[in-house]
Structures are given as C-alpha cells and as structure tokens.
C-alpha cells in the first residue's frame, strides 16, 4: 500500500495506480486520510467503499455508509449519499450537518455548496434553510430561495418577490423587486418597473432605477445602458463615461475595453482613448499579470501591443496566447503549427 506525504490541504483523489492507495490531507497539524478498498479514480465518480479515518486509524465515517466525499476549502467535507442527499462533516470527523439535505449533483458534475461569511444555504423538501458552521439553523423562517451571502447580506425570495436578509435570517428590506443582486463595493443592483438602479446598505436608492441594464461595481465603477448604448457611472451615480459605446464597459484599475461599431479600443476613466479603436478584438485577460500587454486581432490575425498601443508583436499569427504566461514567451500558431515567441517576436 502506497503512502503519500501529508502535504495537501484538502483531500485529493488520484488516478494513477492499479492498487489501493492512501491519500492524506493536512490542516494545521491535524491529519486525515481517505481510504478506498477499490481503485481511486480522478473522475470523482461515486466510490462504493470509502472511509474517513484519523491519523490513529480510528474510523470517522465507515465503509458501510457508502458516501462519496468532497473536500471544501480544507475545512469541511461534503458527504454525498446514494439516495441523492448530502451532509457536512468537519475536519475532526464530527457530522455537523446530517445527510438529509437535497443533493443537486448531476452525473460527473458534483454539487458542493460552501459556507459564505459563516453561513451555508441548503434545501430540504423544496424549502431553503440557512445553517451556521455548527449546523444550527440561523432562522426558523423558510424562504423560497436564498443566495449566498456577500458583505453581510443575501438575496431572498418570498411569495415570488425578492428582497434582502441579514446573517440572522431577518428581512432588512421590502420584498418587492423583480430582480436583485448581491452587494459589491457597498452597492446592490435591483430591478424595479423594468429598470435597474442601486441600493446602499441602508436599503435606500442611492442610484435610481433609470437604466435599461447595468453591471455590478468593480473598482468603483459600473457599466450601465440607456437607449441601447453603454456608459459608466461611479458609486455616487455620477456618469463618468458617456453613452457612446456598443458593449459593456468593465474597468480593471484605470483601464477599460470599449467597442465602437465593430472595433475595439482601450479608454481611461476620463474617456480618453489610450488605444484607438482599430482592432477586431482585444484580449484583456491577464493584462495585470503578464507584462501589461494586450493580445489583439486585426483582419483575422493575432499580435500583441503594449499598454500604450505600441505594436510589440505584429498581427501575423492564426492564434496567440498571453505574452509572459510561459517564462516570458507567448504560444503562437503559424501555418497550423504551434511554437513560442518572445517580446521581440523571435
């Protein structure tokens, strides 16, 4: 029997061997291991003979109970039963939430609910129940739906309408919204009378419902739409980017990609073009991580520009990855073959 070093913070299932394995987990000095009498596979399909034991070999969950086990953030273990129910065990082997709640796993897609701000949302017999990390019900009140918590509040549904509850499960707003979102940066997007606006944490409208569509706040800004055009507002509701653009404007730090017609460019928070809208596409993912460069497309060919719009690598490749992702290199495809180039296109 093979023993893997106890270096993992969560239980990991490994498919590499043709005999029984021990897979260890460690969290702050407490060792737990997952044992299977049959082969462990990486597809996370149900294992009919599993057990959780502590480092002394004491069984915490027996082989007979036929649970499939997932780790959640190294602190909790989701127990999936064969009759489509789940419960939660802590890292000390205590079953804090009995295996009575609805399991929405489908095939290889495992349903793994998580604690958010100390509360987990589960369902039983089509009713939503809020539980804390000790397995206690947060409130006796049952809602039709409850979202995860963010910034101290969650969206809840009652009698077909949406509103907000606090971490004690108490309603803190009226339930009269057609659509409602979580709090981000102290603002929650809601829909009323077919238009969107934003609440603050006193549940007053800090930004009225005047927009046809809107996004959540990121870096102090939210995109909004009026008359089919997109602009941007700040946390006070002041318009900082006019409604001149044809797609959502999402700022990261002080930059945002914008679309005018079928072309893309980059603007700053004062609506000045840093990169003119000359490109058929601009990939902004990884901008902050890999050298402050953008992968761009022109007439079907990919290349790379710096944050000021200077061409770093000519648009000549059929496909291109991020520059800097692979030790300062970018993966490129030319004439159907893959290779790597540096910032000098060599």
N, C-alpha and C positions, 0 to 999 in steps of 0.2 A: 504494500500500500504506500502510495507516494504522499509525502507531506510537503505542502507549500508553505513558505515563510509567512508568518503573520504580519504582513505589511499593508494589507488592504484596509481601507476604512469602511468598506461595505462588502457584503457578500457578493462574490463574482462566480458565475457559472462558466466553466471552461470545457470546451470540447477539443480534446487533443489526444486522448488516451483510450485504450481498449480494456482498461481495468478500473476498479473502484478507486476514487480519489478522495482526498480530504482537502477542502478549501477553507482557509482560515479567514477570519476578519478580526480587526483590532480597533478598539476605540478607547483612548485614554487608559490603556493598560488592561482593559477587560477583553479577554479573548473568547471568541465564539467560533465554532466551525460548523459547516453544513456537511452532513454525511449522506450519501446516497448508496443504497445497495446495488443500484444499477448504474449504467453509464450516465455521466453528466453531459448534457449537450448544450450548445450555445444558442439554440433556437428558443429557449425558455418555454418549451412545451411542458405540459404537466408531468411531474415526476411522481410515480405512484408510491415510491418508498423513500421518503425524506425524513430527516430528523434534525433538529437543532439541539446541540449539546454544548455545555460549557467546557472550560478548559480542563476540568476534572473528569469529564466524561459523563456527567450527570445529564440525563435526558430532560430537555425542556419542552420539546414537542415530540411525541412518539412517532415511530414509523407507522403505526396503525391508523393514524388520523388522516393520512392521505392529503396533506396540504402541499400546494405549490407556494414557494416563499420568495418574495421580492424584498430587497433592501431599499429603504427610503432614507437617504441622506445619512446613512450610517448610524442612525439613532433608533429607527423603528423598522419593523418587519411586517409586511403585508402578508397575511395568510389567506390563500385562495382555496376554497373547498370545492369538491367535485360537483356540489349541487348549486354552484354559482352564488355563493355567499363569501364575504370576506370579514376579517377582523384584523386587529393590530396588536403585535407583541412588542414590548420594549426590549432594549439590548440586554436586559438582565433576565429575560425569559418570562416576564410577567405578562399575562394576557390582559392588556388594559382595556381593549375593546373586543367583546366576544364576536365570534364568527356568525353574525346574524344579519349583516347589512348587505345590500344589493351589490353584486359584482357585475360591472358592465364590460368585462373583458370579452373580446371577440377574436376567436382564432389565436393567432400569434400576437395580437395587439393586447398587451396586458394593461388593465386599468389599475393605476397606482395613485390613489388620492394622497395628498400631502397636507401637513399642517402648515397653515399660513398665519403668522402672528399668534401662534399658540392654539389655533382652532382648526379643526378638520370638519369638512362638510360631507356627510354621508346620507344615504337614503335607505328607507325601510318601508316596504308596502306603499311605495309612491309618495311617502312623506319625507321631507328634508329635515335632518337632525344635526344639530351642532354639538360637537364634543370637544373637551379640552384634552391636554396631554395626559391626564389621569383617567380618561374615559368617562368623565362626568358630563352629563348634559348641561350645556350652557344656559339653555332656556327650555321651559316646558312648552312654549308656543311653537307650533309647527307651521312652517311656510311651504308654499308650493314649490319654491326654488330659492336657493341661496348661493351666491357666488363665493369665490374665495375672498379673503379679507385683504385690503390694501389701505395703508395709512389709517388703520383703526376702524374702518367701516366696510360693509359688504352690501351688495345689491340683493334685495329680496323681492319675491313675488307673492302677492296675497290677493286672492279674488280677481286674478287676471291683470292686476296693475303692479307696477314696480315702484319701489321706494328704497330707503336705506335703513340698516340696523347697525347698532354698535356691537362691541365684543361681548356684551351681556345678552345679546339677542333682542334688545329692546328697539322698537321703532323710533327713529330720530327724525324722520321726515314723513310727509304725507305720501300715501301710495296712489299716485295719480299720473305717473309717467308712462308713456308708450315705450320708451327705450331709455336705458340708463347704463352708465359705465362706472368702473371703479375710479377712485381718486388717484390722480397723478399730479404731483407737484402742487397739492392743495386744491385742485380743481377736478370736478366730476362732470363729464358730459352727459346731458339729458336731452330727451326729445319730447316736445310738447306742441300740440297742434301742428304736427308735420315739420317743425323746425327745431334746430339744435341751439342750445346755449350751455352755460356752465354754472354750477353751484360752487360756493365756497363751503368750508366746514361748519358754518352756521346754517347751512342749507338755504341760504338766500341766493337769488340770482345775481352773481357778480358780473355775468355777461348774459344779456337777454337772449331768448330764443329767436334769432333772426336769420340763422344760416341754414341753407339747404342741406349741407353736410359739414362735418367737422371731424378732426382727429383729436387724440389725446395730447396733452402738453409734454413736450420733450425739450430739455434745455431752455425752458422758459417761453417756448413758442408752440402754437398750434396752427395747423392749416385749416382753413375754412373756405366754404364755397358759397358764392352768390351769383345768381343769373348764369349758372353753368361755368363760371370762371373761378379760379383758385387764387387766394391770397393768404395772408398770415397775420395773426394777432398775438399780442403778448398776454401775460397773466392778468393784466388790468382790462383787457378787452380792446386796447388801442391797436388800430391797424398799423402794422409796420411794413407789410408788403402789399401793394395794390392788387386788385383782382384782374391781373393781366395774363394769367398762366392757364395752361390746359391740363394740368395734372397736380396732384397733391405736392405740397412743399414741406419737406421734413428736414429741419435743421439738425446738424450734429456740430456742436460748438457754434462756430460763426459762419458755417457754410451750408448751402442747400442746393440740391439739383432742381432745376426748373425746366419745364417743357413749354416751348412756344411753337405752335403748329406741330410739325413732326421732328423738330430739332431740340437738342438738349444743351444746356449750359449750366454754369455754377454762379450763384449770387452770394453776396454777404448780407448781413442783417439790415443794411441800408439800401438794399435793392440795387446795388452796383454789380455789374457783371464782372466777375473775376475771370471767368472763362466764357467767351461768347458762345451763343447757341449755334454751333456749327456741326454738331455731331449727331449721328443717328442713334447713339446710345452712349451713356456714361455709367460705368460701374463704380459706385461709391463704397461698396462693402470693403472693409479692410483698410480704408483710407488712413485712419489714425494709427493703424498697427504696422503698416508696411511701407514706410518711407514717404508718406504724404503724396502719393501718386494716384492717378486715375487711369483705369483701363477704358479706352474709348473705341467706338466703332464709326468708321466713315466708309460709306459705299460698300458695306459688307465685309470690310477688312478691319482687323483689330490692331491697336497700337497702344501707346502709353504717353501721358502728358504729366507734367508736374503740377503743383497746386496753383501755379500762376498761368497755366495754359501752355507752357513751352513744351514742344514735342520732344519727348525723351526717346521713344522708340516709334519709328514710322508705322503707319497703319498699313501693314503688309501681310498680316497673318490671318489664317482662317479661324483660329481660336487662340485665346490668350488668357492665362491665369494672372494672379496678382504678382506684381514685381516685389520681391523681397520675401515671399512666402517660403521659398526653398533656398535658404542661405544666400539671400541677395539676388536670386535668379527668378525668372518667370518662365513657366511652362508655355510653350507655343506650338501651334500646329502649322506646318507649311507643306503643301502638296500631299496632304494626308498623313504626314509623318510628324511625330512629336519630338521635341527637343527642348533645350533650355537656352535662354539668352540673359545677359546681364544688362545693366543700365546703359551700356554703350552699344547694345544690340549685337553683341559678339557671343 
